[in-house]
Amino acid sequence: MHNIILGVTGSIAAYKAADLANTLTKQGNSVHVIMTRGGMQFITPLTLQTLTKNKVHTDVFSLEHPETVEHISLAEQADLVVVAPASADFIAKAAAGIADDMLTSVLLAAADKPKLICPAMNTKMYENPITQRNLRQLENYGFYIAEPREARLACGAVGRGALASLDEILSQISLLLS
């Protein structure tokens, strides 16, 4: 059994995080979901809490467990951090080392843990040189990237930017945990 942190950010692909969380939990992993404010606009914490049987973390300043520094505790216990979907906003913050919410704070605190980023966004956003630079920067820092697929996107455009398939993400998770 592994402790996996699953970050869910503001992308229409957030609904696919439920399938990923459910599958990882059924495989015997302990999945701890951290949602950004944007992620909660697309899917509710209750859905992911029900599937994982663990509290969903949404606020770095939560006073629920004053005996621990929650973002540090989560990072220390993690075997892997997966962000699926990863929005352009999240990728930019991560590349710059900004820690202004629970997910980016845990990400910085998990400096010695493997991290898998799964981008999902509009093609033009994904192909933007700034986003590409940010992804290369994350790779330079040792992050792994699950490349997005080419598909028809929610906006109607066809192009690269669709979240990697569940099988591809699970395959990369398996490799990183072995």
VMD Tcl script that draws the C-alpha trace (Angstrom):
set ca {
  {0.00 0.00 0.00}
  {1.26 3.45 -0.92}
  {0.34 6.91 0.28}
  {-0.54 8.97 -2.77}
  {-1.40 12.65 -2.82}
  {-3.74 13.51 -5.67}
  {-3.92 17.20 -6.54}
  {-6.97 18.36 -8.48}
  {-6.82 21.79 -10.12}
  {-9.16 24.00 -12.14}
  {-9.69 22.16 -15.41}
  {-12.80 20.65 -16.96}
  {-10.90 17.35 -16.76}
  {-11.26 17.47 -12.95}
  {-14.16 15.03 -13.18}
  {-11.66 12.39 -14.36}
  {-9.88 12.67 -11.01}
  {-12.78 10.74 -9.47}
  {-12.01 7.73 -11.68}
  {-8.30 7.99 -10.89}
  {-8.89 8.32 -7.13}
  {-11.33 5.41 -7.17}
  {-8.97 3.13 -9.11}
  {-5.96 3.96 -6.92}
  {-8.03 3.35 -3.78}
  {-9.33 0.01 -5.09}
  {-5.70 -0.98 -5.75}
  {-5.11 -0.69 -2.00}
  {-3.49 2.75 -1.91}
  {-4.28 5.45 0.61}
  {-5.24 8.45 -1.54}
  {-5.23 11.93 -0.03}
  {-6.84 14.49 -2.30}
  {-5.89 18.15 -2.27}
  {-8.13 20.45 -4.28}
  {-7.51 24.00 -5.43}
  {-10.32 26.56 -5.45}
  {-10.50 26.12 -9.24}
  {-10.73 22.35 -8.92}
  {-13.68 22.69 -6.57}
  {-15.54 24.64 -9.26}
  {-15.62 21.50 -11.42}
  {-16.05 18.65 -8.91}
  {-16.96 18.58 -5.22}
  {-14.69 17.48 -2.39}
  {-17.50 15.19 -1.19}
  {-17.22 13.06 -4.33}
  {-13.50 12.47 -3.82}
  {-13.83 12.01 -0.07}
  {-16.48 9.35 -0.60}
  {-14.30 7.47 -3.10}
  {-11.06 7.63 -1.10}
  {-12.50 7.41 2.43}
  {-10.06 10.19 3.38}
  {-10.56 13.86 4.17}
  {-10.14 16.10 1.14}
  {-7.76 18.98 1.86}
  {-8.65 22.40 0.52}
  {-7.18 25.01 2.86}
  {-3.58 25.40 3.97}
  {-4.83 27.50 6.90}
  {-7.29 24.92 8.20}
  {-7.55 24.87 11.99}
  {-8.95 21.34 12.08}
  {-5.74 19.68 13.37}
  {-3.80 22.27 15.37}
  {-1.42 19.59 16.63}
  {0.14 19.18 13.17}
  {1.36 21.37 10.37}
  {-0.88 19.63 7.86}
  {0.94 20.46 4.61}
  {4.23 19.24 6.08}
  {2.65 16.09 7.53}
  {0.98 15.21 4.22}
  {4.24 15.70 2.31}
  {6.26 13.60 4.76}
  {3.82 10.68 4.55}
  {3.53 10.72 0.75}
  {5.16 8.15 -1.48}
  {4.09 10.06 -4.59}
  {2.40 13.34 -5.53}
  {0.19 13.28 -8.63}
  {-1.54 16.38 -10.00}
  {-4.30 15.35 -12.40}
  {-5.49 17.50 -13.97}
  {-2.82 20.17 -13.77}
  {-3.99 23.55 -15.05}
  {-1.73 26.14 -16.67}
  {-2.13 28.28 -13.53}
  {-0.96 25.47 -11.26}
  {1.96 24.60 -13.56}
  {3.10 28.24 -13.57}
  {2.92 28.46 -9.77}
  {4.77 25.18 -9.32}
  {7.53 26.19 -11.75}
  {7.97 29.50 -9.91}
  {7.94 27.89 -6.46}
  {4.84 29.76 -5.36}
  {3.18 28.17 -2.33}
  {-0.07 30.10 -1.84}
  {-2.51 27.22 -1.30}
  {-2.55 23.72 0.17}
  {-1.51 21.96 -3.04}
  {1.45 24.18 -3.90}
  {2.56 24.17 -0.23}
  {2.54 20.36 -0.11}
  {4.32 20.24 -3.45}
  {7.21 22.34 -2.09}
  {7.33 20.34 1.13}
  {7.49 17.09 -0.87}
  {10.79 18.12 -2.48}
  {12.29 14.64 -2.04}
  {9.24 12.72 -3.33}
  {8.47 11.74 -6.93}
  {5.95 14.06 -8.56}
  {3.81 13.41 -11.64}
  {2.14 16.35 -13.38}
  {-0.72 15.64 -15.81}
  {-1.49 18.80 -17.82}
  {-5.02 19.37 -19.14}
  {-6.01 22.60 -20.87}
  {-6.88 24.28 -24.15}
  {-4.40 23.59 -26.97}
  {-3.31 27.22 -27.29}
  {-2.71 27.41 -23.54}
  {-0.73 24.15 -23.59}
  {1.34 25.15 -26.62}
  {1.98 28.66 -25.31}
  {5.77 29.12 -24.98}
  {5.32 30.20 -21.36}
  {3.52 26.96 -20.44}
  {6.12 24.94 -22.34}
  {8.92 26.75 -20.50}
  {7.20 26.07 -17.17}
  {6.86 22.35 -17.99}
  {10.54 22.15 -18.98}
  {11.42 23.91 -15.74}
  {9.46 21.34 -13.74}
  {11.23 18.53 -15.61}
  {14.56 20.18 -14.77}
  {13.50 20.05 -11.11}
  {12.86 16.29 -11.42}
  {9.10 16.28 -12.00}
  {7.61 13.71 -14.38}
  {5.08 14.85 -16.98}
  {2.22 12.74 -18.38}
  {1.88 14.38 -21.78}
  {-1.64 15.40 -22.75}
  {-3.44 13.71 -25.63}
  {-4.68 15.20 -28.85}
  {-8.47 15.16 -28.84}
  {-11.61 17.25 -29.17}
  {-11.50 19.57 -26.17}
  {-14.36 20.96 -24.09}
  {-14.08 24.30 -25.92}
  {-14.73 22.52 -29.24}
  {-11.18 22.82 -30.56}
  {-9.28 19.74 -31.65}
  {-5.67 19.55 -30.52}
  {-3.19 18.62 -27.83}
  {-4.31 19.38 -24.30}
  {-6.65 16.57 -23.23}
  {-5.67 14.85 -19.98}
  {-3.56 11.73 -20.55}
  {-5.65 8.55 -20.50}
  {-6.36 6.88 -17.17}
  {-4.30 3.87 -18.30}
  {-1.32 6.09 -19.15}
  {-1.48 7.90 -15.81}
  {-1.83 4.61 -13.89}
  {1.10 3.16 -15.83}
  {3.32 6.12 -14.94}
  {2.22 5.95 -11.29}
  {3.10 2.24 -11.20}
  {6.56 2.95 -12.63}
  {7.23 5.75 -10.17}
  {6.19 3.60 -7.20}
  {8.28 0.60 -8.23}
}
mol new
graphics top color blue
foreach p $ca { graphics top sphere $p radius 0.5 }
foreach p [lrange $ca 0 end-1] q [lrange $ca 1 end] { graphics top cylinder $p $q radius 0.2 }
display resetview
